[in-house]
Amino acid sequence: MEKDYQLQMRLDGKVALVTGAGRGLGKWIAKGLSLAGADVAVAALHLDGVRQTAREIEEMKGNAYPVAVDLREIDSIQNMVRGIISQFGRIDILVNNAGVSIHKSFIDVTPEDFDHISNVNFKAVYFVSQFVAREMISNGGGKIINISSAAGYLVRAGIPNSVYAGTKAAVIMLTKALAEELAPHNINVNTVAPGYFETDMVKDRIEDKAVMERILSFTPLKRLGGKSDIINPVVFLASDASNFITGQTLFVDGGRTVL
């Protein structure tokens, strides 16, 4: 087969870092990257969760490195990156997945709520990307994939999301800015913006029958996202198959953002 027609979706020999990998989307993404051939550093605030993720990856015959990190603290981010470089020697793929939310109306959000959500959802994405990009530059390139949200693009009446939505919109614009700045260094920066997935983060909503009916009413495909629905787009953006794509946001939302 001619080189131009080769499929390039494998990640063999690559090293990936996934934040927020102790549960939910982060765990699924980490396991998916491993299945595609990458060694995976799995990071989260609590070590127990990422140790479990690492065990599950190793049970699949993959190679994983669990690391605890407080993404609100710059020193902790630096130590995480140094530890991964010490373990694997490089970072080729970064998935900025960690995120937090709070279900409060705009009127009730406190400064403490605002700072907590902003620090994890935006400031951490900025500085994890900065520290990892420095390593990628020295190694000749890489892939940065940010996890935003459909909430960063649209609003649904009756769902209070002001701080979360603001930070996720900021991630979409940050992706464009970093894509332009890092292009000369052979670093692609893209965003995946999920809709509703069956994760703990939205467990309270999907267990409420009335809320679940509303969610499905504005989702054309009439279902929530599952593991393969997030894994495959991320693996694509992490692989050489996406080498001519940068600065883009891929909405993985069952069609939610078309309504």
N, C-alpha and C positions, 0 to 999 in steps of 0.2 A: 504494500500500500504506500502511495506517495506520502511524503511528510505532511503536505498541506491537508491531507484527508485523515490524519490520525486523530483518534479521540484522545483527549488530554484531561480526563477527569480524575486521574490517580494522583495521590499525594505522597507516594513512596519517597523516603529520604527527607521529607519535610518535617519541621518542628512547628507545632501550633500552640498558642496560648489562648485559653478560653476563660474569661472571667465569669463569675456567677455560675460556676459549673457544678455546684453541689446539688442542684435539683432543676426541675423544669426544663425550659428551652436550653439552658446552658449544658445540662447533663446530656440531653439528646444530641446537641451539636458536637460536644466533645467525643461522644461515642461514634457519631457519624464520621468525623474527621479521622478517628482511629481506624474505622472500617475501610476508609479510603487509602490507608497506608501511612498516615502521619504519626509521629510521636507527639503526645499531647500533654502539656502542662495544664492542670486543672486547678483553678484558683477560686477562692471564696473566703468570706469572713470567718466562717467556722470550718476548722480542719476536718471534723468528723464527716461532713457531707462530701467533701472532695476526696477524702480517703475512700469512701464508698464508691464514688464514681471511678476512681482509679482502680479499685478492685474489680469492678465490672468490666472495665476496659481490658485489664489483664486476663480476666476469664475469657475474653474474646481473642486472646493471644496478641493483644496490643501492648504498647509501652506507654505508661502514664506516670506523671510526677505531680503529686498533690502539694499545694502550697497555700498557706493561710495569708490573707492580705486584707488590710483595712483600706479600702479604696478612698476613704475620706482623708487619708494621711499620705503626704508626698513621700516621706521616708519609707513608709510601708510599701508603696508602689516601687520605689527604687530597689528595695531589698528583694521584692518579688522578682523583678527583672534580673537582678544580679544572680539570684539563686537558680533561675532557669538557664541562664547563660552558663553558669558553672556546671549544671547538670547535663545540658544538651549541646552547649557550644554555640547556639544560634537560635533565632526565632524567625521563622519564615512567614508565619501566618498569625495574625492577631484577630480574635473575635471579641469585641467589646460588648459583652452580653449583659453584664450585671446591671440590674435596675431595681428601683423601689418605687412604690406608689402609696397614695393614701386617698381614701374615699371620703373627702370632706368638701363641703361647699367652699367657694371662694371667700365668703364672709367669715368662715370659721378657721381657715388656714392660719397657723401661727408662724412667726419668723423662724422658729425652730423646725417646723415642718418644711418650710421653704428651703432652708439651708441643707437639711438632711437629703431631701430629694434632689436638689440641684447639685450637691457635692458628689453624689453617687452617679446620677444619670448624665451629667454633663462635664463637671470639672474632672472627674476620674477618667472619662473617655478622652478628654483632651490630654491629660498628662500621662496616662498609660500609653496612648498613641505616641506622644513625644519621646518617651524613654525607649519604647520599642523601635520607633522609626530610626533613632540613632543607631541602633544595632543593625537594623535592616540596611541602612545606608552603607555601613562598613562591610556588609556581606553582599552587596550588589543588588538589593531589591527585596520585595516582599508583597504581601497582601494584607490590607487592613479592612476588616468587615465590621461595621457598626450595626448594632441591633437597635433600631428606632421603634416606631409603632405607627399603625394607622391613625392613632390619636394625635400624632404629630402633623397630620395633614388635614383632618376634619374633626368636626364636633358633632356629637349626637345629643339632642335635647334630653335633659333629665339625668345625664351621666356627668357628675362633677369631676373634672380632671384638670383643672387649670394649671397647676404646677407641673404635673407629669407631662401633660400635652405640650407645655412650653419647652420643657427640657428635650422632649423627643423631636420637636420641630427644630430646636437648636442643633441637635445631632445631624439632622438632614443637611442643614446649611454648612455645618462644620465639615461634613463629608466632602462637599463641593470645594471648600476652601483648601482642605488638605490634599485633595486630588490634584489640584492645580500646583500647589507648592511642592508636592513630593513626586510628581511625574518625572522630572529630570533625574530622579534617583531610582527609577524603575520600581516605584511603589504604587500599586493600585489601591484606591480607597473607595469603597462602596458601602451602601447601607441596605440592610434587609428590614422592612417594616411589616411586622406581623399584625394580623387582626387577632381575633379571639382564638386561643389555643387552650386545650384541656390541661391547664397548669394550676398549681396552688395559688398563684398570684390573683387569679380571677375565680377561685373556687366558690367564694361567697355569692358571686353573681350567677354562675352557671347552675348552682344548686337551688336558686330561686326560680321556680317555674315561670313566673310572669316575666322576670328579667331575661331568662333564657329564650322565651318566645320572642321577645323584642329583639334580642341579638340575632336570632335566625331570620327575623323579618327583614333586617337590612343586610343580610348576607346572601347574595344571589345563589351560591352553591348550597345553602341550607344545611351547613354543618360547621363544627369547629375544626380547627387544624389539629393534626396529629404529628407524630414523630417524623415520619418521612417527609411531611410537607415543609418542615423547616430544615431538615438535614440536607436534602438535595440542593436547594438553592444556595445554601452556605458552602457546601462542597464545591459547587460550580464556581462560585466567586473566589474560592480559595485556590482553585486549580488553574493550570495554564490555559484551560478552555476559555477563561475570561480575560486573557491578557490585553485585549483591545477595549476593555470596559473599565471606566473609572469615573468617579463623581456621580454615580447613579444611585437611585433609590428603587429597589425592587419591592413592590407591595405584595406580600404573601398573606392574603386576607379573605380568600373565598369570594372576591369581587366587592368587598365592602366599600372600597373607596370609589367605585364607579357610580354609586347612588347619591 
